[in-house]
Amino acid sequence: MSIMKNINKAKVMVLKDQVSYQEGQIVSKTLVQNESVSITLFAFDKGEEISTHESGGDAFVTCLDGTGEITIDGVKYELHEGESIVMPAKHPHAVYGKEQYKMLLVVVF
């Protein structure tokens, strides 16, 4: 049984090319989803957002393309390509595409 899905194995790839921008939308592609970990790629069109919510696990975000704004406990952080931040479990957080923005999200429960 394979744990990872929706992605090629034993093949070099560029993560940001694995999910595409769509006008006026947030596109997501789930790579792993189980009781221990969730790994998802996201592409936000400019101005799109995931509103404030909390997660049961620590959420590790890496910017793959563009500029995103991460809000944690009401404090805004700007993420650019190659930068990462951890949104701690049980703390309110939100994600906003300041421009088109792609990110890798790894949540560890």
Rosetta constraint file for C-alpha pairs under 8 A:
AtomPair CA 3 CA 32 HARMONIC 6.43 0.50
AtomPair CA 4 CA 31 HARMONIC 5.40 0.50
AtomPair CA 4 CA 32 HARMONIC 5.11 0.50
AtomPair CA 5 CA 30 HARMONIC 7.43 0.50
AtomPair CA 5 CA 31 HARMONIC 5.05 0.50
AtomPair CA 5 CA 32 HARMONIC 6.46 0.50
AtomPair CA 6 CA 29 HARMONIC 7.39 0.50
AtomPair CA 6 CA 30 HARMONIC 7.06 0.50
AtomPair CA 6 CA 31 HARMONIC 5.79 0.50
AtomPair CA 7 CA 18 HARMONIC 7.84 0.50
AtomPair CA 7 CA 31 HARMONIC 6.77 0.50
AtomPair CA 13 CA 17 HARMONIC 7.88 0.50
AtomPair CA 14 CA 18 HARMONIC 7.09 0.50
AtomPair CA 15 CA 19 HARMONIC 7.81 0.50
AtomPair CA 15 CA 64 HARMONIC 7.40 0.50
AtomPair CA 16 CA 64 HARMONIC 5.60 0.50
AtomPair CA 16 CA 65 HARMONIC 6.75 0.50
AtomPair CA 16 CA 102 HARMONIC 6.59 0.50
AtomPair CA 16 CA 103 HARMONIC 7.71 0.50
AtomPair CA 18 CA 41 HARMONIC 7.80 0.50
AtomPair CA 19 CA 27 HARMONIC 7.19 0.50
AtomPair CA 19 CA 28 HARMONIC 7.17 0.50
AtomPair CA 19 CA 29 HARMONIC 6.73 0.50
AtomPair CA 19 CA 41 HARMONIC 6.66 0.50
AtomPair CA 19 CA 42 HARMONIC 6.78 0.50
AtomPair CA 19 CA 43 HARMONIC 6.32 0.50
AtomPair CA 20 CA 27 HARMONIC 7.09 0.50
AtomPair CA 20 CA 43 HARMONIC 6.21 0.50
AtomPair CA 21 CA 25 HARMONIC 7.68 0.50
AtomPair CA 21 CA 26 HARMONIC 7.62 0.50
AtomPair CA 21 CA 27 HARMONIC 6.81 0.50
AtomPair CA 21 CA 43 HARMONIC 5.44 0.50
AtomPair CA 21 CA 44 HARMONIC 6.60 0.50
AtomPair CA 21 CA 45 HARMONIC 6.12 0.50
AtomPair CA 21 CA 100 HARMONIC 7.51 0.50
AtomPair CA 22 CA 26 HARMONIC 7.20 0.50
AtomPair CA 22 CA 27 HARMONIC 6.99 0.50
AtomPair CA 22 CA 43 HARMONIC 7.91 0.50
AtomPair CA 22 CA 44 HARMONIC 7.90 0.50
AtomPair CA 22 CA 45 HARMONIC 6.42 0.50
AtomPair CA 23 CA 45 HARMONIC 5.93 0.50
AtomPair CA 24 CA 45 HARMONIC 5.75 0.50
AtomPair CA 24 CA 46 HARMONIC 7.61 0.50
AtomPair CA 24 CA 47 HARMONIC 7.98 0.50
AtomPair CA 24 CA 48 HARMONIC 6.83 0.50
AtomPair CA 25 CA 44 HARMONIC 6.40 0.50
AtomPair CA 25 CA 45 HARMONIC 5.73 0.50
AtomPair CA 25 CA 48 HARMONIC 6.54 0.50
AtomPair CA 26 CA 42 HARMONIC 6.86 0.50
AtomPair CA 26 CA 43 HARMONIC 5.65 0.50
AtomPair CA 26 CA 44 HARMONIC 4.51 0.50
AtomPair CA 26 CA 45 HARMONIC 6.25 0.50
AtomPair CA 26 CA 48 HARMONIC 6.58 0.50
AtomPair CA 26 CA 49 HARMONIC 7.64 0.50
AtomPair CA 27 CA 42 HARMONIC 5.61 0.50
AtomPair CA 27 CA 43 HARMONIC 5.08 0.50
AtomPair CA 27 CA 44 HARMONIC 6.53 0.50
AtomPair CA 28 CA 40 HARMONIC 6.62 0.50
AtomPair CA 28 CA 41 HARMONIC 5.54 0.50
AtomPair CA 28 CA 42 HARMONIC 4.43 0.50
AtomPair CA 28 CA 43 HARMONIC 6.47 0.50
AtomPair CA 29 CA 40 HARMONIC 5.57 0.50
AtomPair CA 29 CA 41 HARMONIC 5.12 0.50
AtomPair CA 29 CA 42 HARMONIC 6.52 0.50
AtomPair CA 30 CA 38 HARMONIC 7.77 0.50
AtomPair CA 30 CA 39 HARMONIC 6.19 0.50
AtomPair CA 30 CA 40 HARMONIC 4.39 0.50
AtomPair CA 30 CA 41 HARMONIC 6.47 0.50
AtomPair CA 31 CA 38 HARMONIC 7.61 0.50
AtomPair CA 31 CA 39 HARMONIC 5.38 0.50
AtomPair CA 31 CA 40 HARMONIC 5.56 0.50
AtomPair CA 31 CA 41 HARMONIC 7.54 0.50
AtomPair CA 32 CA 37 HARMONIC 7.00 0.50
AtomPair CA 32 CA 38 HARMONIC 5.19 0.50
AtomPair CA 32 CA 39 HARMONIC 4.95 0.50
AtomPair CA 32 CA 40 HARMONIC 7.05 0.50
AtomPair CA 33 CA 37 HARMONIC 6.14 0.50
AtomPair CA 33 CA 38 HARMONIC 4.46 0.50
AtomPair CA 33 CA 39 HARMONIC 6.62 0.50
AtomPair CA 34 CA 38 HARMONIC 6.30 0.50
AtomPair CA 35 CA 109 HARMONIC 6.95 0.50
AtomPair CA 36 CA 108 HARMONIC 6.00 0.50
AtomPair CA 36 CA 109 HARMONIC 5.02 0.50
AtomPair CA 37 CA 106 HARMONIC 7.06 0.50
AtomPair CA 37 CA 107 HARMONIC 5.55 0.50
AtomPair CA 37 CA 108 HARMONIC 4.65 0.50
AtomPair CA 37 CA 109 HARMONIC 5.93 0.50
AtomPair CA 38 CA 105 HARMONIC 7.76 0.50
AtomPair CA 38 CA 106 HARMONIC 5.68 0.50
AtomPair CA 38 CA 107 HARMONIC 5.06 0.50
AtomPair CA 38 CA 108 HARMONIC 6.71 0.50
AtomPair CA 39 CA 104 HARMONIC 7.29 0.50
AtomPair CA 39 CA 105 HARMONIC 5.65 0.50
AtomPair CA 39 CA 106 HARMONIC 4.53 0.50
AtomPair CA 39 CA 107 HARMONIC 6.50 0.50
AtomPair CA 40 CA 104 HARMONIC 5.98 0.50
AtomPair CA 40 CA 105 HARMONIC 5.20 0.50
AtomPair CA 40 CA 106 HARMONIC 6.63 0.50
AtomPair CA 41 CA 102 HARMONIC 7.36 0.50
AtomPair CA 41 CA 103 HARMONIC 5.90 0.50
AtomPair CA 41 CA 104 HARMONIC 4.69 0.50
AtomPair CA 41 CA 105 HARMONIC 6.23 0.50
AtomPair CA 42 CA 102 HARMONIC 5.44 0.50
AtomPair CA 42 CA 103 HARMONIC 5.29 0.50
AtomPair CA 42 CA 104 HARMONIC 6.44 0.50
AtomPair CA 42 CA 105 HARMONIC 7.64 0.50
AtomPair CA 43 CA 100 HARMONIC 7.36 0.50
AtomPair CA 43 CA 101 HARMONIC 5.75 0.50
AtomPair CA 43 CA 102 HARMONIC 4.33 0.50
AtomPair CA 43 CA 103 HARMONIC 6.68 0.50
AtomPair CA 44 CA 48 HARMONIC 5.83 0.50
AtomPair CA 44 CA 49 HARMONIC 7.31 0.50
AtomPair CA 44 CA 96 HARMONIC 7.76 0.50
AtomPair CA 44 CA 97 HARMONIC 5.64 0.50
AtomPair CA 44 CA 100 HARMONIC 5.66 0.50
AtomPair CA 44 CA 101 HARMONIC 5.09 0.50
AtomPair CA 44 CA 102 HARMONIC 6.18 0.50
AtomPair CA 45 CA 97 HARMONIC 6.42 0.50
AtomPair CA 45 CA 99 HARMONIC 6.87 0.50
AtomPair CA 45 CA 100 HARMONIC 4.66 0.50
AtomPair CA 45 CA 101 HARMONIC 6.64 0.50
AtomPair CA 46 CA 97 HARMONIC 5.05 0.50
AtomPair CA 46 CA 98 HARMONIC 5.78 0.50
AtomPair CA 46 CA 99 HARMONIC 4.17 0.50
AtomPair CA 46 CA 100 HARMONIC 4.48 0.50
AtomPair CA 46 CA 101 HARMONIC 7.18 0.50
AtomPair CA 47 CA 96 HARMONIC 6.67 0.50
AtomPair CA 47 CA 97 HARMONIC 5.22 0.50
AtomPair CA 47 CA 98 HARMONIC 5.95 0.50
AtomPair CA 47 CA 99 HARMONIC 6.67 0.50
AtomPair CA 47 CA 100 HARMONIC 7.92 0.50
AtomPair CA 48 CA 96 HARMONIC 5.96 0.50
AtomPair CA 48 CA 97 HARMONIC 5.51 0.50
AtomPair CA 49 CA 94 HARMONIC 7.41 0.50
AtomPair CA 49 CA 95 HARMONIC 5.52 0.50
AtomPair CA 49 CA 96 HARMONIC 4.22 0.50
AtomPair CA 49 CA 97 HARMONIC 6.19 0.50
AtomPair CA 50 CA 94 HARMONIC 5.67 0.50
AtomPair CA 50 CA 95 HARMONIC 5.20 0.50
AtomPair CA 50 CA 96 HARMONIC 6.49 0.50
AtomPair CA 51 CA 93 HARMONIC 7.78 0.50
AtomPair CA 51 CA 94 HARMONIC 5.10 0.50
AtomPair CA 51 CA 95 HARMONIC 6.79 0.50
AtomPair CA 52 CA 92 HARMONIC 5.96 0.50
AtomPair CA 52 CA 93 HARMONIC 5.04 0.50
AtomPair CA 52 CA 94 HARMONIC 4.38 0.50
AtomPair CA 52 CA 95 HARMONIC 7.81 0.50
AtomPair CA 53 CA 92 HARMONIC 5.24 0.50
AtomPair CA 53 CA 93 HARMONIC 5.60 0.50
AtomPair CA 53 CA 94 HARMONIC 6.50 0.50
AtomPair CA 54 CA 89 HARMONIC 6.98 0.50
AtomPair CA 54 CA 90 HARMONIC 5.25 0.50
AtomPair CA 54 CA 91 HARMONIC 5.61 0.50
AtomPair CA 54 CA 92 HARMONIC 4.78 0.50
AtomPair CA 54 CA 93 HARMONIC 6.24 0.50
AtomPair CA 55 CA 59 HARMONIC 7.60 0.50
AtomPair CA 55 CA 89 HARMONIC 5.41 0.50
AtomPair CA 55 CA 90 HARMONIC 5.52 0.50
AtomPair CA 55 CA 91 HARMONIC 7.35 0.50
AtomPair CA 55 CA 92 HARMONIC 7.95 0.50
AtomPair CA 56 CA 89 HARMONIC 5.28 0.50
AtomPair CA 56 CA 90 HARMONIC 5.79 0.50
AtomPair CA 56 CA 109 HARMONIC 6.41 0.50
AtomPair CA 57 CA 88 HARMONIC 7.14 0.50
AtomPair CA 57 CA 89 HARMONIC 4.53 0.50
AtomPair CA 57 CA 90 HARMONIC 7.29 0.50
AtomPair CA 57 CA 107 HARMONIC 5.77 0.50
AtomPair CA 57 CA 108 HARMONIC 5.19 0.50
AtomPair CA 57 CA 109 HARMONIC 4.24 0.50
AtomPair CA 58 CA 86 HARMONIC 6.71 0.50
AtomPair CA 58 CA 87 HARMONIC 5.97 0.50
AtomPair CA 58 CA 88 HARMONIC 4.66 0.50
AtomPair CA 58 CA 89 HARMONIC 4.45 0.50
AtomPair CA 58 CA 107 HARMONIC 5.55 0.50
AtomPair CA 58 CA 108 HARMONIC 5.47 0.50
AtomPair CA 58 CA 109 HARMONIC 6.73 0.50
AtomPair CA 59 CA 86 HARMONIC 5.52 0.50
AtomPair CA 59 CA 87 HARMONIC 4.96 0.50
AtomPair CA 59 CA 88 HARMONIC 6.29 0.50
AtomPair CA 59 CA 89 HARMONIC 6.98 0.50
AtomPair CA 59 CA 105 HARMONIC 6.63 0.50
AtomPair CA 59 CA 106 HARMONIC 5.69 0.50
AtomPair CA 59 CA 107 HARMONIC 4.24 0.50
AtomPair CA 59 CA 108 HARMONIC 6.56 0.50
AtomPair CA 60 CA 84 HARMONIC 7.14 0.50
AtomPair CA 60 CA 85 HARMONIC 5.98 0.50
AtomPair CA 60 CA 86 HARMONIC 4.43 0.50
AtomPair CA 60 CA 87 HARMONIC 6.35 0.50
AtomPair CA 60 CA 105 HARMONIC 5.75 0.50
AtomPair CA 60 CA 106 HARMONIC 5.05 0.50
AtomPair CA 60 CA 107 HARMONIC 6.10 0.50
AtomPair CA 61 CA 84 HARMONIC 5.36 0.50
AtomPair CA 61 CA 85 HARMONIC 5.41 0.50
AtomPair CA 61 CA 86 HARMONIC 6.14 0.50
AtomPair CA 61 CA 87 HARMONIC 7.64 0.50
AtomPair CA 61 CA 103 HARMONIC 6.51 0.50
AtomPair CA 61 CA 104 HARMONIC 5.71 0.50
AtomPair CA 61 CA 105 HARMONIC 4.73 0.50
AtomPair CA 61 CA 106 HARMONIC 6.52 0.50
AtomPair CA 62 CA 81 HARMONIC 7.79 0.50
AtomPair CA 62 CA 82 HARMONIC 6.55 0.50
AtomPair CA 62 CA 83 HARMONIC 5.77 0.50
AtomPair CA 62 CA 84 HARMONIC 4.21 0.50
AtomPair CA 62 CA 85 HARMONIC 6.75 0.50
AtomPair CA 62 CA 103 HARMONIC 5.47 0.50
AtomPair CA 62 CA 104 HARMONIC 5.20 0.50
AtomPair CA 62 CA 105 HARMONIC 6.70 0.50
AtomPair CA 63 CA 67 HARMONIC 7.54 0.50
AtomPair CA 63 CA 68 HARMONIC 7.39 0.50
AtomPair CA 63 CA 79 HARMONIC 6.19 0.50
AtomPair CA 63 CA 80 HARMONIC 5.83 0.50
AtomPair CA 63 CA 81 HARMONIC 4.84 0.50
AtomPair CA 63 CA 82 HARMONIC 5.60 0.50
AtomPair CA 63 CA 83 HARMONIC 5.62 0.50
AtomPair CA 63 CA 84 HARMONIC 6.24 0.50
AtomPair CA 63 CA 101 HARMONIC 7.45 0.50
AtomPair CA 63 CA 102 HARMONIC 6.06 0.50
AtomPair CA 63 CA 103 HARMONIC 4.45 0.50
AtomPair CA 63 CA 104 HARMONIC 6.57 0.50
AtomPair CA 64 CA 80 HARMONIC 7.78 0.50
AtomPair CA 64 CA 81 HARMONIC 5.02 0.50
AtomPair CA 64 CA 82 HARMONIC 6.11 0.50
AtomPair CA 64 CA 101 HARMONIC 7.56 0.50
AtomPair CA 64 CA 102 HARMONIC 5.21 0.50
AtomPair CA 64 CA 103 HARMONIC 5.08 0.50
AtomPair CA 64 CA 104 HARMONIC 6.87 0.50
AtomPair CA 65 CA 80 HARMONIC 7.00 0.50
AtomPair CA 65 CA 81 HARMONIC 4.95 0.50
AtomPair CA 65 CA 82 HARMONIC 7.97 0.50
AtomPair CA 65 CA 100 HARMONIC 7.70 0.50
AtomPair CA 65 CA 101 HARMONIC 5.47 0.50
AtomPair CA 65 CA 102 HARMONIC 4.96 0.50
AtomPair CA 65 CA 103 HARMONIC 7.03 0.50
AtomPair CA 66 CA 80 HARMONIC 6.13 0.50
AtomPair CA 66 CA 81 HARMONIC 6.20 0.50
AtomPair CA 66 CA 99 HARMONIC 6.24 0.50
AtomPair CA 66 CA 100 HARMONIC 5.53 0.50
AtomPair CA 66 CA 101 HARMONIC 4.44 0.50
AtomPair CA 66 CA 102 HARMONIC 6.55 0.50
AtomPair CA 67 CA 78 HARMONIC 6.92 0.50
AtomPair CA 67 CA 79 HARMONIC 5.67 0.50
AtomPair CA 67 CA 80 HARMONIC 4.90 0.50
AtomPair CA 67 CA 81 HARMONIC 7.13 0.50
AtomPair CA 67 CA 97 HARMONIC 6.57 0.50
AtomPair CA 67 CA 98 HARMONIC 5.73 0.50
AtomPair CA 67 CA 99 HARMONIC 5.65 0.50
AtomPair CA 67 CA 100 HARMONIC 6.79 0.50
AtomPair CA 67 CA 101 HARMONIC 5.39 0.50
AtomPair CA 68 CA 78 HARMONIC 5.82 0.50
AtomPair CA 68 CA 79 HARMONIC 5.17 0.50
AtomPair CA 68 CA 80 HARMONIC 6.75 0.50
AtomPair CA 68 CA 95 HARMONIC 7.03 0.50
AtomPair CA 68 CA 96 HARMONIC 5.74 0.50
AtomPair CA 68 CA 97 HARMONIC 4.73 0.50
AtomPair CA 68 CA 98 HARMONIC 5.32 0.50
AtomPair CA 68 CA 99 HARMONIC 6.94 0.50
AtomPair CA 68 CA 100 HARMONIC 7.90 0.50
AtomPair CA 68 CA 101 HARMONIC 5.68 0.50
AtomPair CA 68 CA 102 HARMONIC 7.98 0.50
AtomPair CA 69 CA 76 HARMONIC 6.47 0.50
AtomPair CA 69 CA 77 HARMONIC 5.62 0.50
AtomPair CA 69 CA 78 HARMONIC 4.60 0.50
AtomPair CA 69 CA 79 HARMONIC 6.14 0.50
AtomPair CA 69 CA 95 HARMONIC 5.81 0.50
AtomPair CA 69 CA 96 HARMONIC 5.03 0.50
AtomPair CA 69 CA 97 HARMONIC 6.32 0.50
AtomPair CA 69 CA 98 HARMONIC 6.28 0.50
AtomPair CA 70 CA 76 HARMONIC 5.72 0.50
AtomPair CA 70 CA 77 HARMONIC 5.13 0.50
AtomPair CA 70 CA 78 HARMONIC 6.32 0.50
AtomPair CA 70 CA 79 HARMONIC 7.30 0.50
AtomPair CA 70 CA 93 HARMONIC 7.11 0.50
AtomPair CA 70 CA 94 HARMONIC 5.82 0.50
AtomPair CA 70 CA 95 HARMONIC 4.74 0.50
AtomPair CA 70 CA 96 HARMONIC 6.50 0.50
AtomPair CA 71 CA 75 HARMONIC 5.27 0.50
AtomPair CA 71 CA 76 HARMONIC 4.33 0.50
AtomPair CA 71 CA 77 HARMONIC 6.11 0.50
AtomPair CA 71 CA 93 HARMONIC 5.19 0.50
AtomPair CA 71 CA 94 HARMONIC 5.10 0.50
AtomPair CA 71 CA 95 HARMONIC 6.46 0.50
AtomPair CA 72 CA 76 HARMONIC 6.61 0.50
AtomPair CA 72 CA 77 HARMONIC 7.94 0.50
AtomPair CA 72 CA 87 HARMONIC 6.50 0.50
AtomPair CA 72 CA 91 HARMONIC 6.87 0.50
AtomPair CA 72 CA 92 HARMONIC 5.94 0.50
AtomPair CA 72 CA 93 HARMONIC 4.41 0.50
AtomPair CA 72 CA 94 HARMONIC 6.85 0.50
AtomPair CA 73 CA 91 HARMONIC 6.23 0.50
AtomPair CA 73 CA 92 HARMONIC 5.40 0.50
AtomPair CA 73 CA 93 HARMONIC 6.27 0.50
AtomPair CA 74 CA 92 HARMONIC 7.74 0.50
AtomPair CA 74 CA 93 HARMONIC 7.56 0.50
AtomPair CA 79 CA 83 HARMONIC 5.79 0.50
AtomPair CA 79 CA 84 HARMONIC 6.93 0.50
AtomPair CA 87 CA 91 HARMONIC 7.30 0.50
AtomPair CA 87 CA 93 HARMONIC 6.87 0.50
AtomPair CA 97 CA 101 HARMONIC 5.46 0.50
